[in-house]
Structures are given as C-alpha cells and as structure tokens.
Amino acid sequence: MTNSTEINQTKISKLIQDSPKGLVLLSSGLVSKGYSYELQQRYRKGGWLKSIGKGAMLKSGDPFMLFGALSALQSQSSINIHIGGRSALELQGSTHYLQLSFPETTLFVPGRTELPPWFIKNKWDSNYKVYKISLFNNDMLGLTIYRDGDIEMNISNPARAMLECLALTPNEFSLNEAFELMEGLATLRPNHAQELLEDCKSIKAKRLFLYFAERVGHSWLKYIDQTKIDLGSGNRSIVPNGLLVPKYSLVLPKELVE
C-alpha cells in the first residue's frame, strides 16, 4: 500500500512540475486542487514553497514576476485586473515604430476593486501603475489572452487599449502620444472596435477614437456604424483655448486640428 509520505511527495512533485516559473500560488486555489492548508504548511516547512504574504506563495527559487502575480489574481482569485492602455499595445507590437521606453506597466481594475496586500507590498520585476476606472458596461469586453512563456493572462486587445489611453487624456496621458498610437492601428479589427465603442461609457474617449482614426485615414473606419454609438451632446473641451472640431464637438490643441 502506498503510504501518505509517498502520496505527498507525488503531489508536491506534480505541483512543482505543473506550475510555471514565477506563477504566484494562492492558498485558496491550491485547496480547490486538493492541497490542504496543512499540506501547504508542510511544503513551506520543507522548503518547496515560500510565503510572500498572507495566502500567497512562490515555488522556492522562483523570481517575483509581475506577470505571474497578475495571472494568479485573474485565474485563482477572479480579480478583474489586466494590463491595458499603452502597455497592452506594446505587448502586441502596436508601438514598434515609436521610440518608447517606459518603466511602468499600466494596469486597469474596475473602480471599487481592492487588491490584496501580498500584491501591493511585494517588489515585482516591473514597476506598475493601477488605474481604477469603470470604462465599460461589460468589464470583460475586449480582453484577449496573452502568453509569456508558460504564463497566461488577459490583457486589453488593441481597440480596448486605445480607448483606455484616450480615457486618461489629457491629464494622465498625452493627447499627442495617443494620436501617434492610433497611427499604428492600421490593422485594427472593426468588429472589435464597434462592440467596444458601443459599450464604452466615456463620451470623450469615443469621440477622440473616431476623430483620430478619421484624421489618420484608417481604412477600417468605414466599417464602423456610428449610428449605434452614443456620442452624447454638447462640446467636450479637452484643452483650454483649443480649436473646435465641429463633426465630433471636440476642442483640441491646434496641432491636432489644422
């Protein structure tokens, strides 16, 4: 008969082999897979796992990877956090022609989301900035799977990422940079843009998205049905002393209008 020690050795071996390097392991998630809290404690005492805060662990020797933490939050605790905005565009190669170098990874969570202390207090391999905004009626719309080695997580698709950038303008994100990013989206899928524009709650972001796409001359814009998109009413003054774009009721810097 196989004794309990042999069973435990087999279980920890499977856990070590099946868990990607850098993936944070949450206690609750491990319990759901048959690893009791008592067993987890034994693994920590045995040097297989190391605690990185209440309810969170890494395999001993694994690095503190931001992607591994984000993947754990999404898949093991169902926290709706994702890489978006400029960072998502960079990961998907939409900024390759721009000379960009930013140390921060841009993260988005719905407005009232509380992140666990183990995530906030640890030093990851990438600095990050969290924006708490509820930009869409459906918070999961426009997310796509991104793989980094064996780690898998959701990030914004290009259309959503662009709207996230525009929602942060002009105080948190440069209008000129947003325009340059739009220039790189020549192959944007119009069906993705359509559903996100219909679902987006930011009038400013939607108007800027359409105006920038028109000004750049993207061919996919002709497939967007603007009659299904709520663009609100009245002028939106994005900057003081700017020029009015009558079609989209936007007051923008002179260099983005003339």
N, C-alpha and C positions, 0 to 999 in steps of 0.2 A: 504494500500500500504506500502511496506517495505521502510523505509527511508534510506538515504545514510549512516547514522551512523551505523545502524544495518548491512548494507551490509559490511561496512568497518570492523566492529567487527567480522563478519563471516570470512572475508578474512584473517585477521591477525590471527585468531584462527586456520584456516587451515594451514597458513604458519608456525606457531609455532609447530603444531602437525606433519606436514609432513617433517620438516627439522630435520635431525639427529643432535644429540648433537655434537657441535664442528664444524659443517659444516659452512664454510665461505659462506656468501650470497653476490653475486656480483650484483650491481645495474642494470647492463645491462641484466643479467639473469632474475632478478625479473621483469623488464619491459616486457620482452618477455612472461612472465607468467601473465601479466595483472596488475602488481603492478607499477603504475606510479611513477615517481620521486617525485611528490608531495605527494603521499600516503606514500612512503618510509620515507619522511621527517617527516610526521605526526607520523609514527611509532617510529622514533627515539626520537622525542619530547615527545611522550607518554611513553617512557621507554621500549618499546618492543624490539627495536633493538639498538645496539650501533655501532658507526662508528669505524673502525680500520684502516682507511686510505682512500684515495680517491677511491670511487667506491666499497668499501668492508665493510661488516658488519657482526656482530655475533648477535645471539639472546642474550639478556641481561642475564648475569649469566653464559653463556657458556664459557668453557675454550679455550685457544689458542692451538689448536691441529694441529700439522704438517699434519697429515693425512687429516684433514678437509680442510686445505688450498690446499693441492695437489689435492684433489678431485674436489674442486672448479675450480682450474686452468684447469684441464682436461675437465670437463664437462660443465662449464659455460663460459669459455673464449677460449677453444680449444687450449690452450698452451700445446705443446708436452713436458711434463716433467714427469718423472717417477722415482720410486725407482728401483735401479738396483744394479749390482755387488754383493758384499758380503751381503749387507743389504737385497736384494731380496732373496738370498739363505737362510739367517737366517729366514726370514718371512715364507718361505716354508718348513722349517725344514731340510734343507740340511746340516746344520752345527751342528746338535745336539750333535755329539760326540766330537766336538772341544771345547776347553776351550776358548771361545771368549767372549770378553766383550768390545764393542766399543761404545763410546758415540755419534758418528756421524752417521747419516743416509746418505747413498750415493745416490745422485740424478744425473740424466743424462738429458741433453737437447741437441738438435741439436746446432751446433756451433754458429749460429748467433741469437739465441733466447734471447730476452730481457724480464726479469722478472719484474713484476710491483712493484713499491715502497712499497705497502702495504705488500707484501710477504717478501721483503728483510728487511724492517725496524722493523717488529714485532718480538717479542720474543716468539717462539713456545715451545711446551713441549719437543721437541727433537732438539738437535743441528744437523746441516746438512752441507754437502759439495757438491757443484754443480760442475759437470764436463761437460764442453761444448765441446762435440765431436760428429762428424757425422760418426758413426761406420758402419752404414748400408745404402745401397741404398734406402731401404724402412724403414723409421724411425719407423714405427708402427709394423714392423715384430717382432714376438717373445714376444709380450706383453700379459699378462694374467690378468684376473680380480681377485683382492684380496679384501676381505671384512673384515673390522674391526668394529664389531658391526653392526650398520646401515650405516656406511660409506663405499662406494665402489670406487675403483680406479684401474688404470692399474699399474702393476709392471712387471719387466722382468721375463719371465719363466726361469727355471734353465739353459738351454742351452745358452740363451742370456746373463744371468747374468754372467756365466762363461767366455764368450767371452769378456764381459765388464771388468772383473777383469784382464784378460790376456792383453787386450789392454793398461792397465795402468801400466803394468810391464815394467822395474823393478823400475822405479823412483817413481811412485805413489802407487805401490802395490808390496808386496813381492812375489818373484817367489816361494819361499818355501811354503808360505801360499796358493798361487794359486794351487800348486800341492796338498796340503792337501785338499783343497776344491774339486778338481777333484776326489780325492779318495772317497768322499761322494756321487758321482753322479752315483752310480751303476745302478739306475733305470731310467736313462735319456732316453727320447723317441728319438730313432734315426731319425724319420722323422722331429722332431723339429730341431735336430742338423744339419741334412742335408740341410734344407732350409736356416738356418741361416749361415752356413758355405759357402754356395753358394752366399749368398747376402752380406756377410761381406767384408768390404773394407780394413781391416788390415791383411796383409800377416803374420806379426808377430803373431797376435792373433790366426789365423787359424792354423799355423804350431805348435804353442805351445799346442793348444787344442788337436790336433791329436796325438802329441807325448806324452803328459801327459796321455791321455786316453789309448794309447798303452802300456805305461810303467806300468800303474796301472793294466792293463789287463781287462778292462771293456768288457763284452760280446757284448754290443750293437755296438761296433766299427766295427764289421764285416758287419754290415748293411749299413755303410757309403760308398757311391761311391765317392772315392777321385778323379776320373777322371773328375767329374763335378765341382770340386772346384779349383779355381785359387790360386795356392800356389806360384806364382811368380818364380823368378830365382835368383841364387846367394845366398851366405851365409848371414844369419842375425846374427850379433854378439850381443847377449843380454847383455853379461857381458864381460869385458876385461879379457884376459888371461884364458878363459874358454876352455872347450873341445868341439870338433865338433861332432854333431850328423849327420852323413852323409845322412841318409834317409830323414831328414827334413831340412838339411842345416842350423842348428841352433848351435850357440856357446853358451853353457850354463855352469853354475857352475859345478864343478867336482862332487859334491854330487848328482846332478840330472842326471848324465850321467852314472857313473860307477855302 
